[in-house]
Amino acid sequence: MKKIILVLIILISTKLSIAESSEEKGYNIAKSSYESGRGFTDMISDQLMILIDPKGNQVTREISAKSLENLDPYDGDKTITYFETPKDVEGTVMLSHTHINEDDDQWLYLPALTRVKRISSSNKSGSFMGSEVAFEDFSAGDYRKYKWKYIGEEVYEGDLCYVLESYPIYENSGYTKRVGLTDKLLRARKIDFYDRKGELLKTVFFEDYNLYGDKIWMADSMKVENHQNKNATIFQWQNRKLNVGLDNKDFEKSSLMRLAD
Amino acid sequence: MNFENRIENFAITILNHRIKVVFSAIILIMLISSGIRFLETPSGYRGFVQDDFKYYQDILELEEKYGNIDVLTYVIKPDKGDIFQKDVLKLINELTEASWQTPYSSRVSSITNHQFTEVNGDDISIDNFIINFDELTEENLSNLRELAKKEDSIVNFVMSESTNVGLININLEMPEDIAFKKPIDFAWNQKMIFEKKYPDIFVGVAGSAQFSHNFQSVAEADASKMYPGFLLLIIILTYLLLRSVMSSLIALLVIIFSILPSLGSAGWFGFEAQPPLIAAPIIILTISLAHAIHMLSIALTNMNEGMSKNDAIIDSLKINFTPIFLTSFTTGVGIAGLNFGDIPAYSEMANTVAVGAAFGFILSVTLLPALFSLLPIKSNYKESTMLFFLKKLASLIYKFKERFVIITSLICIYVFSLLPNLYFDDYFGSYFDRVPEWVEVKDIVDPEFGSSFFTFADIETNEPNGITNPEYLNKLDEFENWLVQQESVADVSTVSDVVKNLHKNMNGGLEEYYKIPDNKALIAQYFLMYEFSVPYGMDLKNQMTADKSSSRMLIRTNYSTAIETVAFNKEVNSWIENNLKPFKTKGVAGIPIMMPHLFTENTNGLLLGLLFSFSFIILVVGLSLRSLRYGIISVIPNVVPFILGFGILTLFTDMVTASHQVAVLISIGLVVDATIHFLSKYQKAISMKLEADEAIQYCFKYVGYPIIIASICLFSGFIFLTQSLFFNNFVIGGMCAIIIIIALLIDLLLLPALLLIFGKKA
């Protein structure tokens, strides 16, 4: 219900504000879309990552994750990732305190070393576990990371969608431009990514949307097709649970230390 | 009706329908020539090999797993001092950043964006090796120099050991069938911008991408610079030789009309405009020119002696039909021997010339007489001085025939004794040694890095995550240690280097930990960590497969000759066989391995081609002369020029490359022609019951002058080819020119003497 009201507000506001520039309109849609996905408080899930090479060979990686919503409008969420397969990396844990347009803080617990290492790097543009997904893609919907521009509307898989262009603000981003489709339920459906030389690099398809807590649409599948190296990655979320009662204490360096002891 | 009458009837028919002949020839030629637009842009070294060539397949397999092997490299060298100067590093940094814009680029690596790990207890910070360029002090710079020298993945990859030269390597992910023009144009533009901004620092463009692009740029430069000059030379030459503007025009038309449709056919066949193809029009031109000169000189002589224009050309056709046919035929067959080789570019060139030879013959006996009859031609043709000289020569030979034979034999025996020094080899490093821009960069890169080429080895474990096995990484290390001791290898980089570095950094940066840990899980976790910490375009995807079952070794190789490379490859394979178990590899692959092998295999093919062409041509000569005796006599003037030619080669080098063999195949058909002309005239003279000395005089009168003229045309054509920027064309041109001149001397001096001694007497 809340959703529908929100949509109505946006529809009305877009109709009313004729004077609104395409930048403002794009920004507003992106902001509403982002906000419609907020309010999960915390979340746990299992994730399956399937890497597919041009010949069709597949490699599967299993991880599970916890995340904590950060209500600070100027900072990002906190996440913990547990690596389960391949067997050799089982027990490896990564804690990230993400930031919007700065490098994230990251700690890594390596069980074979029984130590926690703090890693600082400008790796947001880097590949996640050798996949076609970059770290920065996980927060692809965060309106604060981009400059926006509304382009028009387009029908995608039977649904009328907003076409939004966005330009990254983070200086070490691997991209120069993105062109995305967001449907009228404010769900991102598909985003084209353009690389540093302005050429189409990859397309991310958000699929398998499910309604969580009766109010938040979350894509339980993300498919990435790299147009340049012809590799693909499929990311699937399973057993996703919202609002399970995690708090800040679960996302501190000391919680990794406990594993190290 | 005998053969001569048939030719006469044919000639009369041509002249009766001369306008129809001219028009239909022009229309047909235009149609076929329109195929020129389908000539494909050369796809660099890839177009130089057959798709199923084993060493090319190795590269393709490697690319399927790890991405394209092509690298575009900037070479940066300050005029003074090494690269650790503020300005130089700033340039490298700015150019590195700009290089992400290079079309088709997938990664960019240089000393400035090298991912450097700093360790402070359990805090690990990974960042670009050099930052804050404006605040660098002298002390910072010398610290950086010392640090850089210790980094395995910097030295010999993005910086020379002497620290004097820096490189920026850009990996290109080229779509299939796309030439390197776009990235290369981009790079040259950058070079210009940065050299202007930093006038005291040299910026060069190198790497396999530039090497590959050279094939295209050289072919284009040759075509646009060599052809116009050559046409001009031909116009002057034909006028000087024939003394008739109209006759020169006819010769020119016949030449152009032989070249255009052969290039058109090449287009219809889907050939690539590789540098060797550049030689084709020049060879066709010389053959057609020789045809035209033979036809026109005799026609003009006939007119001088009072014949009507039509009778003069009919008579010339009667005399020249068979020799012209044989010339085209033997040239076509000779050069077709190149099809036994393994390089499509040369087969395509050969087949284009063969087609051109056919057009040359057809036009010389149809279009040429028709035009001769149509156009207003006056004969000012004088050959008195030349004829006088030839008469003198003939009597001189008659007088000293034994001495001529003995002296030539002695020379041949001496030269023959030099030939065992010759050996077959090839050096692909010299291909573009005539391109100044390439040489300028090569002279900086080669002494510092060996070459700007890489070789690779895909080492497989056959199990997912197998490369995290310490046993595997130690084996890589062992292989690397063996490889770096080989003369062909400048440096090696493997994933085991990455692991050693990580192990050190995860243990407080202590040097004693610079080794492979004995714990598979730990190594796997290191890789996971590493993958998490590097930015866009810096990951290990081009070094390991996604399932981590195999990894790729990167080997910086020195330029080597074909023999050295084949030996190196054998040694590598035997090391692999004896030491690499239980791991597997197909061996080393890359341009420095493929090109030399290509030429080794090509050489074997060409030897077969030579055998084919030689025996076929000797057979044809024997058959056309209908005499075993003359067939045998003809072998001597046809073989001696090659022996002497290679004897002269020993003055410059003992290395016989594929280009020298190509030169033999091109010139064999041309050398034979003069012999056929001479022998057939001699036979005719004998059948006219002339005495031996008169027979020689007769030969000199009727074919001496045309042979000299044709040889001059061929000689100047090949001398022109030596102006090519493609080193192989230069060698082919030079070698052919030498052989043609020797063949002329042999035909004028030795052959008559041989005929006087061994030929039939009236």
HADDOCK unambig.tbl for C-alpha pairs under 7 A between the chains (distance, minus, plus):
assign (segid A and resid 59 and name CA) (segid B and resid 547 and name CA) 5.84 0.50 0.50
assign (segid A and resid 88 and name CA) (segid B and resid 521 and name CA) 4.37 0.50 0.50
assign (segid A and resid 88 and name CA) (segid B and resid 524 and name CA) 5.88 0.50 0.50
assign (segid A and resid 89 and name CA) (segid B and resid 521 and name CA) 6.28 0.50 0.50
assign (segid A and resid 89 and name CA) (segid B and resid 524 and name CA) 6.06 0.50 0.50
assign (segid A and resid 89 and name CA) (segid B and resid 525 and name CA) 5.33 0.50 0.50
assign (segid A and resid 110 and name CA) (segid B and resid 525 and name CA) 6.40 0.50 0.50
assign (segid A and resid 112 and name CA) (segid B and resid 521 and name CA) 6.24 0.50 0.50
assign (segid A and resid 112 and name CA) (segid B and resid 522 and name CA) 4.91 0.50 0.50
assign (segid A and resid 113 and name CA) (segid B and resid 522 and name CA) 6.65 0.50 0.50
assign (segid A and resid 117 and name CA) (segid B and resid 122 and name CA) 4.97 0.50 0.50
assign (segid A and resid 117 and name CA) (segid B and resid 123 and name CA) 5.93 0.50 0.50
assign (segid A and resid 117 and name CA) (segid B and resid 124 and name CA) 6.79 0.50 0.50
assign (segid A and resid 118 and name CA) (segid B and resid 122 and name CA) 6.18 0.50 0.50
assign (segid A and resid 118 and name CA) (segid B and resid 123 and name CA) 4.75 0.50 0.50
assign (segid A and resid 118 and name CA) (segid B and resid 124 and name CA) 5.86 0.50 0.50
assign (segid A and resid 119 and name CA) (segid B and resid 123 and name CA) 6.23 0.50 0.50
assign (segid A and resid 119 and name CA) (segid B and resid 124 and name CA) 4.92 0.50 0.50
assign (segid A and resid 119 and name CA) (segid B and resid 125 and name CA) 5.70 0.50 0.50
assign (segid A and resid 120 and name CA) (segid B and resid 124 and name CA) 6.33 0.50 0.50
assign (segid A and resid 120 and name CA) (segid B and resid 125 and name CA) 4.66 0.50 0.50
assign (segid A and resid 120 and name CA) (segid B and resid 126 and name CA) 6.14 0.50 0.50
assign (segid A and resid 121 and name CA) (segid B and resid 125 and name CA) 5.99 0.50 0.50
assign (segid A and resid 121 and name CA) (segid B and resid 126 and name CA) 4.93 0.50 0.50
assign (segid A and resid 121 and name CA) (segid B and resid 127 and name CA) 5.88 0.50 0.50
assign (segid A and resid 121 and name CA) (segid B and resid 533 and name CA) 5.94 0.50 0.50
assign (segid A and resid 122 and name CA) (segid B and resid 127 and name CA) 6.97 0.50 0.50
assign (segid A and resid 122 and name CA) (segid B and resid 535 and name CA) 6.16 0.50 0.50
assign (segid A and resid 123 and name CA) (segid B and resid 532 and name CA) 6.90 0.50 0.50
assign (segid A and resid 123 and name CA) (segid B and resid 533 and name CA) 5.23 0.50 0.50
assign (segid A and resid 123 and name CA) (segid B and resid 534 and name CA) 4.99 0.50 0.50
assign (segid A and resid 123 and name CA) (segid B and resid 535 and name CA) 4.18 0.50 0.50
assign (segid A and resid 124 and name CA) (segid B and resid 535 and name CA) 6.46 0.50 0.50
assign (segid A and resid 125 and name CA) (segid B and resid 535 and name CA) 5.08 0.50 0.50
assign (segid A and resid 125 and name CA) (segid B and resid 536 and name CA) 4.82 0.50 0.50
assign (segid A and resid 126 and name CA) (segid B and resid 534 and name CA) 5.59 0.50 0.50
assign (segid A and resid 126 and name CA) (segid B and resid 535 and name CA) 3.91 0.50 0.50
assign (segid A and resid 126 and name CA) (segid B and resid 536 and name CA) 4.30 0.50 0.50
assign (segid A and resid 127 and name CA) (segid B and resid 531 and name CA) 6.98 0.50 0.50
assign (segid A and resid 127 and name CA) (segid B and resid 536 and name CA) 6.81 0.50 0.50
assign (segid A and resid 128 and name CA) (segid B and resid 532 and name CA) 6.30 0.50 0.50
assign (segid A and resid 129 and name CA) (segid B and resid 528 and name CA) 6.56 0.50 0.50
assign (segid A and resid 129 and name CA) (segid B and resid 531 and name CA) 5.85 0.50 0.50
assign (segid A and resid 129 and name CA) (segid B and resid 532 and name CA) 6.64 0.50 0.50
assign (segid A and resid 130 and name CA) (segid B and resid 531 and name CA) 6.66 0.50 0.50
assign (segid A and resid 130 and name CA) (segid B and resid 541 and name CA) 6.77 0.50 0.50
assign (segid A and resid 130 and name CA) (segid B and resid 546 and name CA) 6.57 0.50 0.50
assign (segid A and resid 174 and name CA) (segid B and resid 536 and name CA) 5.79 0.50 0.50
assign (segid A and resid 196 and name CA) (segid B and resid 100 and name CA) 6.14 0.50 0.50
assign (segid A and resid 196 and name CA) (segid B and resid 101 and name CA) 6.31 0.50 0.50
assign (segid A and resid 197 and name CA) (segid B and resid 100 and name CA) 6.16 0.50 0.50
assign (segid A and resid 197 and name CA) (segid B and resid 101 and name CA) 4.18 0.50 0.50
assign (segid A and resid 197 and name CA) (segid B and resid 102 and name CA) 6.85 0.50 0.50
